[in-house]
């Protein structure tokens, strides 16, 4: 009897030792769904699809990209958060996850996911016309301080990422978030055209969006809200706050799973995404699109989202759009 019990115990112990390895080695055993909260053909969709294609090669399973649009990003972000944490639903989450809650659209935040990797960041830049009397970021702050609301800026809709980037910078420099009045537009392109026409004095958007105007010497970037110089325009001054911290303010994209994903799956997916980020295919893709290359591992990505959530709350209150 004791011998049979000993044999059974040894068998159970051996099984317990082997099963975790088998579970880890077997994943994934079937196709994976990747949810994109924005429409097909856009920048976020493009990032998701190049990563999905590389994931297929690494994981040896199909990655089905599904666009779940609506609710200013809420529908897709909610679909990722609500899925089973079984490793078979992933998603690309975007900068809006730090904004939607403060706008009263949802209770979702970055804390509702298992972060895997931050893989793209397009820093906010601030522009004037090349013939503007304002030649530096300090001169722009001085002008805004001397006559609050006189200068006008554009680059996106009211409360959009480029609006909030400008507001964050103003607030950090002890000015009201609306010290430079915001003129809503349908994006950076019409905002830049308005800048050239004299309808606004300042544009807030990314460097790639203004590249042709910079190269034509029609727009001058005064500042880049980034912790690293731009690869194409490395001489654009970076912003360092009063504490000595360099900023990363702008639009970003990262990958996540539903909260509660098992550690072995999290480890494998995170390691695979890092390999993809470092790979030639993804880096060439970023360069060809003019997208910013910035990586953060799963722990730092979680901290990054929490920091951005807090800063957006301040900026949205400063411009009167926080609920």
QUIWOLIN-V122662 format. One record per residue. N is the residue number from 1. RES is the residue in three letters. PSI is psi in radians with two decimals (* if undefined). Layout:
{{N | RES | PSI} {N | RES | PSI}}
This chain:
{{1 | UNK | -0.85} {2 | UNK | -0.63} {3 | UNK | -0.74} {4 | UNK | -0.70} {5 | UNK | -0.69} {6 | UNK | -0.75} {7 | UNK | -0.73} {8 | UNK | -0.74} {9 | UNK | -0.74} {10 | UNK | -0.70} {11 | UNK | -0.73} {12 | UNK | -0.72} {13 | UNK | -0.75} {14 | UNK | -0.72} {15 | UNK | -0.75} {16 | UNK | -0.59} {17 | UNK | -0.59} {18 | UNK | -0.69} {19 | UNK | -0.80} {20 | UNK | -0.66} {21 | UNK | -0.72} {22 | UNK | -0.73} {23 | UNK | -0.82} {24 | UNK | -0.77} {25 | UNK | -0.55} {26 | UNK | -0.49} {27 | UNK | 2.34} {28 | UNK | 2.60} {29 | UNK | -0.10} {30 | UNK | 3.03} {31 | UNK | 2.66} {32 | UNK | 2.46} {33 | UNK | 2.30} {34 | UNK | 2.05} {35 | UNK | 2.34} {36 | UNK | 2.09} {37 | UNK | 0.00} {38 | UNK | 2.93} {39 | UNK | 2.78} {40 | UNK | 2.46} {41 | UNK | -0.25} {42 | UNK | 3.12} {43 | UNK | -0.74} {44 | UNK | -0.72} {45 | UNK | -0.70} {46 | UNK | -0.76} {47 | UNK | -0.79} {48 | UNK | -0.71} {49 | UNK | -0.62} {50 | UNK | -0.68} {51 | UNK | -0.70} {52 | UNK | -0.73} {53 | UNK | -0.70} {54 | UNK | -0.61} {55 | UNK | -0.69} {56 | UNK | -0.74} {57 | UNK | -0.68} {58 | UNK | -0.70} {59 | UNK | -0.19} {60 | UNK | 0.55} {61 | UNK | 2.62} {62 | UNK | 2.49} {63 | UNK | 1.95} {64 | UNK | 1.97} {65 | UNK | 2.20} {66 | UNK | 2.12} {67 | UNK | 2.04} {68 | UNK | 1.59} {69 | UNK | 2.94} {70 | UNK | 2.72} {71 | UNK | 0.56} {72 | UNK | 0.67} {73 | UNK | -0.21} {74 | UNK | -0.74} {75 | UNK | -0.89} {76 | UNK | -0.75} {77 | UNK | -0.65} {78 | UNK | -0.65} {79 | UNK | -0.66} {80 | UNK | -0.84} {81 | UNK | -0.57} {82 | UNK | -0.17} {83 | UNK | 2.81} {84 | UNK | 2.39} {85 | UNK | 1.07} {86 | UNK | 0.10} {87 | UNK | -0.02} {88 | UNK | 0.08} {89 | UNK | 2.09} {90 | UNK | 3.06} {91 | UNK | 2.79} {92 | UNK | 2.15} {93 | UNK | 2.61} {94 | UNK | 3.06} {95 | UNK | -0.51} {96 | UNK | -0.32} {97 | UNK | -0.38} {98 | UNK | -0.05} {99 | UNK | -0.61} {100 | UNK | -0.69} {101 | UNK | -0.71} {102 | UNK | -0.31} {103 | UNK | -0.03} {104 | UNK | 0.32} {105 | UNK | -0.44} {106 | UNK | 2.93} {107 | UNK | 0.00} {108 | UNK | 2.55} {109 | UNK | 3.11} {110 | UNK | -0.39} {111 | UNK | -0.17} {112 | UNK | 0.23} {113 | UNK | 2.91} {114 | UNK | 1.81} {115 | UNK | 2.48} {116 | UNK | -0.84} {117 | UNK | 2.40} {118 | UNK | 2.29} {119 | UNK | 0.05} {120 | UNK | 2.42} {121 | UNK | 2.13} {122 | UNK | 1.85} {123 | UNK | 2.60} {124 | UNK | 2.26} {125 | UNK | 2.75} {126 | UNK | 2.23} {127 | UNK | 2.68} {128 | UNK | 2.99} {129 | UNK | 2.70} {130 | UNK | -0.41} {131 | UNK | 0.14} {132 | UNK | 2.49} {133 | UNK | -0.25} {134 | UNK | 2.04} {135 | UNK | -0.16} {136 | UNK | 2.91} {137 | UNK | -0.66} {138 | UNK | -0.72} {139 | UNK | -0.60} {140 | UNK | -0.76} {141 | UNK | -0.75} {142 | UNK | -0.72} {143 | UNK | -0.70} {144 | UNK | -0.63} {145 | UNK | -0.65} {146 | UNK | -0.57} {147 | UNK | 1.34} {148 | UNK | 2.27} {149 | UNK | -0.16} {150 | UNK | -0.80} {151 | UNK | 2.56} {152 | UNK | 2.50} {153 | UNK | 2.77} {154 | UNK | -3.09} {155 | UNK | -0.28} {156 | UNK | -3.06} {157 | UNK | 2.96} {158 | UNK | 2.17} {159 | UNK | 0.09} {160 | UNK | 2.99} {161 | UNK | -0.70} {162 | UNK | -0.51} {163 | UNK | -0.81} {164 | UNK | -0.55} {165 | UNK | -0.77} {166 | UNK | -0.76} {167 | UNK | -0.72} {168 | UNK | -0.76} {169 | UNK | -0.73} {170 | UNK | -0.82} {171 | UNK | -0.69} {172 | UNK | -0.38} {173 | UNK | 0.45} {174 | UNK | 0.54} {175 | UNK | 2.73} {176 | UNK | 2.63} {177 | UNK | -0.38} {178 | UNK | 0.41} {179 | UNK | -0.48} {180 | UNK | 2.00} {181 | UNK | 2.42} {182 | UNK | 2.27} {183 | UNK | 1.87} {184 | UNK | 2.54} {185 | UNK | 3.02} {186 | UNK | 0.24} {187 | UNK | -3.08} {188 | UNK | -0.70} {189 | UNK | -0.90} {190 | UNK | -0.54} {191 | UNK | -0.72} {192 | UNK | -0.65} {193 | UNK | -0.65} {194 | UNK | -0.60} {195 | UNK | -0.84} {196 | UNK | -0.60} {197 | UNK | -0.17} {198 | UNK | 0.13} {199 | UNK | -0.50} {200 | UNK | 2.83} {201 | UNK | -0.37} {202 | UNK | 2.55} {203 | UNK | 2.41} {204 | UNK | 2.04} {205 | UNK | -2.95} {206 | UNK | 2.78} {207 | UNK | -0.76} {208 | UNK | -0.59} {209 | UNK | -0.44} {210 | UNK | 0.16} {211 | UNK | -0.83} {212 | UNK | -0.64} {213 | UNK | -0.60} {214 | UNK | -0.82} {215 | UNK | -0.45} {216 | UNK | 0.04} {217 | UNK | 0.69} {218 | UNK | -0.35} {219 | UNK | 2.48} {220 | UNK | 2.07} {221 | UNK | 2.18} {222 | UNK | -0.47} {223 | UNK | 2.53} {224 | UNK | 2.15} {225 | UNK | 1.24} {226 | UNK | 2.69} {227 | UNK | -0.01} {228 | UNK | 2.58} {229 | UNK | 2.66} {230 | UNK | 2.50} {231 | UNK | -0.50} {232 | UNK | -0.64} {233 | UNK | 1.24} {234 | UNK | -0.23} {235 | UNK | -0.07} {236 | UNK | 2.20} {237 | UNK | 2.47} {238 | UNK | 2.81} {239 | UNK | 2.24} {240 | UNK | 2.20} {241 | UNK | -3.13} {242 | UNK | -0.44} {243 | UNK | -0.10} {244 | UNK | 0.05} {245 | UNK | 2.32} {246 | UNK | 2.47} {247 | UNK | 2.65} {248 | UNK | 1.69} {249 | UNK | 2.24} {250 | UNK | -2.81} {251 | UNK | 2.45} {252 | UNK | 2.83} {253 | UNK | 2.39} {254 | UNK | 3.04} {255 | UNK | 2.50} {256 | UNK | 2.89} {257 | UNK | 2.96} {258 | UNK | 2.65} {259 | UNK | 2.42} {260 | UNK | 0.19} {261 | UNK | 2.30} {262 | UNK | 2.59} {263 | UNK | -0.68} {264 | UNK | -0.66} {265 | UNK | -0.73} {266 | UNK | -0.80} {267 | UNK | -0.79} {268 | UNK | -0.79} {269 | UNK | -0.75} {270 | UNK | -0.76} {271 | UNK | -0.67} {272 | UNK | -0.70} {273 | UNK | -0.65} {274 | UNK | -0.71} {275 | UNK | -0.73} {276 | UNK | -0.77} {277 | UNK | -0.73} {278 | UNK | -0.25} {279 | UNK | 2.74} {280 | UNK | -0.71} {281 | UNK | -0.80} {282 | UNK | -0.73} {283 | UNK | -0.67} {284 | UNK | -0.68} {285 | UNK | -0.84} {286 | UNK | -0.80} {287 | UNK | -0.70} {288 | UNK | -0.51} {289 | UNK | -0.19} {290 | UNK | 0.34} {291 | UNK | 2.55} {292 | UNK | 2.41} {293 | UNK | 1.99} {294 | UNK | 2.23} {295 | UNK | 2.48} {296 | UNK | 2.37} {297 | UNK | 3.12} {298 | UNK | -0.64} {299 | UNK | -0.82} {300 | UNK | -0.54} {301 | UNK | -0.71} {302 | UNK | -0.76} {303 | UNK | -0.72} {304 | UNK | -0.83} {305 | UNK | -0.69} {306 | UNK | -0.72} {307 | UNK | -0.75} {308 | UNK | -0.64} {309 | UNK | -0.80} {310 | UNK | -0.72} {311 | UNK | -0.60} {312 | UNK | -0.65} {313 | UNK | -0.75} {314 | UNK | -0.83} {315 | UNK | -0.71} {316 | UNK | -0.59} {317 | UNK | -0.66} {318 | UNK | -0.50} {319 | UNK | 0.17} {320 | UNK | 0.50} {321 | UNK | 0.05} {322 | UNK | 2.43} {323 | UNK | *}}
